[in-house]
């Protein structure tokens, strides 16, 4: 048996800062889903802001998006640390924590708009760990 260890960070808040939904761009074909992660880390306060842009579109024209969402999630480390000291599991876990909020937002929006319900299934988002690390700046 292995004792669980507490994470060195906590999830503070999530918000959708901007979104668009264009039902006319959704003809019923399968949607292509894109995630564009980035981050800002404040090393003096130990606050990490994860920004995820979500785009869902049909065909090859990403400009005709069905959904565009800009979301922000705030994580706080137990004590301020340098960016190099951030545990490697943080990047993958942060994305995994944020994804259900994005999924719930999309489902709720399409349900309330009385349109075709759009549900995102489970996804393997482990490939987003590297882009999040690479697109993180220290402020």
C-alpha positions in Angstrom: 0.0 0.0 0.0 1.2 3.5 -0.8 0.3 6.5 1.2 -1.1 9.4 -0.9 0.9 12.6 -0.7 -0.6 16.1 -0.9 0.2 18.1 -4.0 2.4 21.2 -3.6 -0.2 23.4 -5.3 -3.9 24.1 -5.0 -6.6 25.0 -7.6 -7.9 28.5 -6.8 -10.3 29.5 -9.6 -11.5 28.9 -13.2 -13.2 31.3 -15.5 -14.1 31.7 -19.2 -12.9 35.1 -20.2 -14.2 35.0 -23.8 -16.2 32.6 -25.9 -18.1 32.4 -29.2 -20.6 29.8 -30.4 -21.7 29.8 -34.0 -24.2 27.0 -34.6 -24.5 27.8 -38.3 -20.9 26.5 -38.7 -21.9 23.1 -37.4 -23.5 21.1 -40.2 -23.3 17.8 -38.3 -19.8 16.7 -39.4 -17.3 15.6 -36.9 -15.6 18.5 -35.2 -11.8 18.9 -35.1 -10.7 19.9 -31.6 -7.7 22.1 -30.8 -6.2 23.1 -27.4 -3.6 25.9 -27.2 -2.2 26.0 -23.7 0.0 28.8 -22.2 0.9 30.0 -18.8 2.1 32.9 -16.6 4.0 32.2 -13.5 4.5 34.8 -10.7 7.5 33.4 -8.8 7.3 35.9 -6.0 3.7 34.9 -5.1 3.8 31.3 -6.3 0.8 31.9 -8.5 0.5 30.0 -11.9 -2.1 31.1 -14.4 -3.0 28.5 -17.0 -4.7 29.8 -20.1 -6.2 27.4 -22.5 -7.7 28.3 -25.9 -10.2 25.8 -27.1 -11.3 25.7 -30.8 -13.7 23.3 -32.4 -14.4 23.5 -36.1 -15.4 21.4 -39.1 -13.3 20.7 -42.1 -10.1 22.5 -42.8 -11.2 26.0 -42.2 -10.4 26.8 -38.5 -11.7 30.4 -39.1 -15.2 29.0 -39.3 -15.2 27.8 -35.7 -18.2 26.3 -34.0 -16.7 27.1 -30.6 -13.9 29.3 -29.4 -13.2 29.6 -25.7 -10.5 31.4 -23.8 -10.3 30.1 -20.3 -8.1 31.0 -17.3 -7.3 28.9 -14.3 -5.4 30.0 -11.2 -3.2 27.6 -9.2 -1.3 28.6 -6.1 1.8 26.8 -4.8 2.1 26.2 -1.0 5.2 28.5 -1.0 6.7 30.5 -3.8 9.3 28.6 -5.8 11.3 29.2 -8.9 9.9 28.0 -12.2 12.6 25.3 -12.5 11.4 23.8 -9.2 7.8 23.3 -10.4 7.2 19.6 -10.3 6.8 18.0 -13.7 3.4 16.5 -12.8 2.0 20.0 -12.3 1.7 20.7 -16.1 -0.2 17.6 -16.9 -2.3 17.7 -13.8 -3.2 21.4 -14.3 -4.6 20.6 -17.8 -6.5 17.6 -16.5 -8.0 19.7 -13.7 -9.2 22.4 -16.2 -10.6 20.2 -18.9 -13.8 19.1 -17.1 -14.7 22.8 -16.6 -14.3 23.5 -20.3 -16.3 20.4 -21.1 -19.1 21.3 -18.7 -19.2 24.9 -20.0 -19.7 23.7 -23.6 -22.3 21.1 -22.6 -24.3 23.6 -20.5 -24.1 26.4 -23.2 -25.4 24.1 -25.9 -28.1 22.7 -23.7 -29.3 26.1 -22.5 -29.2 27.5 -26.1 -31.6 24.7 -27.1 -29.3 23.6 -29.9 -27.8 20.3 -30.7 -26.1 19.2 -27.5 -22.4 19.1 -27.9 -20.6 16.8 -25.4 -16.9 16.3 -25.4 -15.8 12.8 -24.4 -12.8 11.8 -22.4 -9.6 12.9 -24.1 -5.9 12.1 -23.6 -4.4 15.5 -23.1 -1.0 14.4 -22.1 0.5 15.9 -25.3 -0.4 19.4 -24.0 2.1 19.1 -21.2 5.1 20.1 -23.4 3.4 23.1 -25.1 2.2 24.4 -21.7 5.8 24.3 -20.4 7.2 25.9 -23.6 4.5 28.6 -23.6 4.9 29.7 -20.0 6.4 33.0 -19.1 7.7 34.2 -15.7 6.3 37.6 -14.6 
